[in-house]
Amino acid sequence: KVGSSVEDSSMVDYPTLLRVLKRPKLLAPLVQKLETQYEDVTYTKLNAQLKINRITYAKDGKEAGTKIIEFTYQDKDSAKIKFVLNTASKYYLEYSRQERLKQTTRGMAYIDSQLPALRMRVDKLQRQLQLLRQQANLSLPDQTSRSFADQGSAIGSQQVSDGFIQIIFTGLQASL
């Protein structure tokens, strides 16, 4: 078994991915792109000459895999090799981008499909909470604290006024 931190953190099934990348459904459009420059490229030849592997390394005596996929192409014509690998690279990067976009779109569609039910649930819970507050004569903490603060200010003002009146009364008595 291949094992590493990359293996453990990756959700990608690399053996399956490598097989998918060589399927006729993916290689046929690539062959069409390559035929624009090299007419002798066929699906059979490309499938035989294009190697797709995952780069691995040894770690603690075990083979560990990276997230890097390596493409190699064998031919006698170096210009053809360069063209095939550059075209394949661009093609597979675009394929990867499209697949990620599809997954993201599916994920967003799922979230969007769940939102109405979740909003209804939140609304229901808020109504239940409001009813509970009314039944238990509870209020929101910020409203309660504001009310207490207002009452405290009123009492403080009353005490200041009473104290001022007491001072004036005492002053009047002393002057009589």
C-alpha atoms as one frame of an Amber mdcrd trajectory, in Angstrom:
protein
   0.000   0.000   0.000   1.212   3.452  -0.879   1.199   5.715   2.157   2.126
   9.278   2.996   0.660  12.488   4.264  -0.180  13.380   0.657  -2.008  10.072
   0.338  -3.933  10.592   3.534  -4.993  14.159   2.728  -5.957  13.493  -0.884
  -9.491  12.619  -1.906  -8.310  11.623  -5.400  -8.314   7.991  -6.458  -5.180
   8.208  -8.612  -5.278   4.726 -10.190  -8.808   5.422 -11.435  -7.878   8.938
 -12.531  -4.971   7.601 -14.595  -7.285   5.105 -16.327  -9.904   7.824 -16.981
  -7.295  10.086 -18.582  -6.555   7.376 -21.172 -10.180   6.569 -22.006 -11.304
   7.030 -25.611 -13.810   9.685 -24.513 -10.908  11.879 -23.354  -8.281  10.894
 -25.878 -10.491  11.290 -28.992 -10.723  15.115 -28.723  -6.984  15.250 -28.014
  -6.314  13.163 -31.123  -8.368  15.650 -33.158  -6.236  18.533 -31.851  -3.033
  16.658 -32.631  -4.178  15.688 -36.144  -4.184  19.379 -37.109  -0.371  19.254
 -37.023   0.370  15.519 -37.422  -2.074  13.502 -39.533  -0.506  10.167 -38.579
  -1.666  10.479 -34.954  -4.461   8.013 -34.207  -6.164   6.974 -31.016  -4.354
   3.619 -31.029  -0.926   5.195 -31.572  -1.502   7.937 -29.021  -2.749   5.437
 -26.458   0.390   3.339 -26.986   2.903   6.202 -27.067   1.466   8.496 -24.377
   2.266   7.315 -20.871   0.491   8.862 -17.887   1.887   8.108 -14.433   1.789
   9.493 -10.961   5.150  10.591  -9.609   6.140   8.584  -6.557   9.062   8.581
  -4.164  10.429   6.386  -1.407   9.630   7.395   2.152  10.535   5.293   5.153
  11.033   2.273   2.919   7.594   2.628   1.346   6.489   4.025  -1.962   4.641
   7.309  -1.479   2.726   9.239  -4.097   2.668  12.906  -4.925  -0.142  14.935
  -6.451   1.895  15.304  -9.640   0.946  13.416 -12.785   3.664  12.901 -15.368
   3.045  12.644 -19.110   5.634  11.083 -21.394   5.416  10.563 -25.132   7.735
   8.479 -27.259   8.458   9.216 -30.904  11.474   9.693 -33.174  10.493  13.269
 -34.053  11.460  15.629 -31.195   9.255  18.449 -32.567   6.298  16.069 -32.560
   7.071  15.025 -28.974   7.121  18.660 -27.901   3.873  19.443 -29.757   2.073
  16.374 -28.402   3.145  17.045 -24.800   2.323  20.779 -24.963  -1.070  20.081
 -26.537  -1.806  17.271 -24.076  -0.780  19.486 -21.165  -3.130  22.293 -22.234
  -5.914  19.813 -23.005  -5.717  18.004 -19.663  -5.419  21.250 -17.691  -8.580
  22.516 -19.382 -10.266  19.162 -18.719  -9.276  19.418 -15.041 -10.592  22.978
 -14.827 -13.899  21.930 -16.408 -14.251  18.994 -13.993 -13.618  21.241 -10.974
 -16.163  23.720 -12.340 -18.726  20.911 -12.723 -18.107  19.735  -9.155 -18.381
  23.280  -7.817 -21.583  23.861  -9.775 -23.079  20.608  -8.471 -22.095  21.567
  -4.924 -23.659  24.999  -5.272 -26.832  23.488  -6.763 -27.067  21.124  -3.790
 -26.641  24.002  -1.339 -29.235  26.049  -3.225 -31.661  23.116  -3.084 -31.211
  22.868   0.695 -31.609  26.585   1.438 -35.439  26.853   1.272 -35.931  24.014
   3.764 -33.262  25.432   6.061 -34.788  28.918   5.905 -38.179  27.462   6.791
 -36.619  25.611   9.710 -34.889  28.783  10.967 -38.152  30.737  10.671 -40.028
  28.011  12.572 -37.400  27.950  15.326 -37.493  31.743  15.611 -41.291  31.655
  15.963 -40.987  28.962  18.650 -38.371  31.028  20.476 -40.564  34.121  20.330
 -43.520  32.133  21.673 -41.372  30.723  24.495 -40.208  34.235  25.417 -43.783
  35.472  25.512 -44.985  32.508  27.583 -42.130  32.806  30.078 -42.230  36.609
  30.042 -38.636  36.696  28.837 -37.073  39.389  26.751 -33.927  39.615  24.731
 -30.746  40.119  26.783 -29.846  43.411  25.096 -33.363  44.770  25.664 -33.278
  43.670  29.323 -29.877  45.250  29.917 -31.028  48.456  28.221 -34.113  48.524
  30.453 -31.996  47.985  33.581 -29.603  50.729  32.479 -32.523  53.126  31.919
 -33.963  52.293  35.333 -30.545  52.748  36.954 -30.151  56.152  35.298 -33.611
  57.207  36.478 -32.875  56.124  40.053 -29.526  57.922  39.937 -31.164  61.088
  38.658 -33.834  60.817  41.358 -31.156  60.431  44.045 -29.199  63.402  42.704
 -32.370  65.522  42.645 -33.317  64.393  46.183 -29.795  65.143  47.376 -29.889
  68.594  45.792 -33.255  69.342  47.398 -31.902  68.128  50.772 -28.894  70.458
  50.432 -31.125  73.417  49.600 -33.501  72.628  52.496 -30.606  72.277  54.916
 -29.180  75.561  53.639 -32.521  77.317  54.142 -32.855  76.005  57.709 -29.383
  77.192  58.571 -30.126  80.674  57.298 -33.314  80.961  59.378
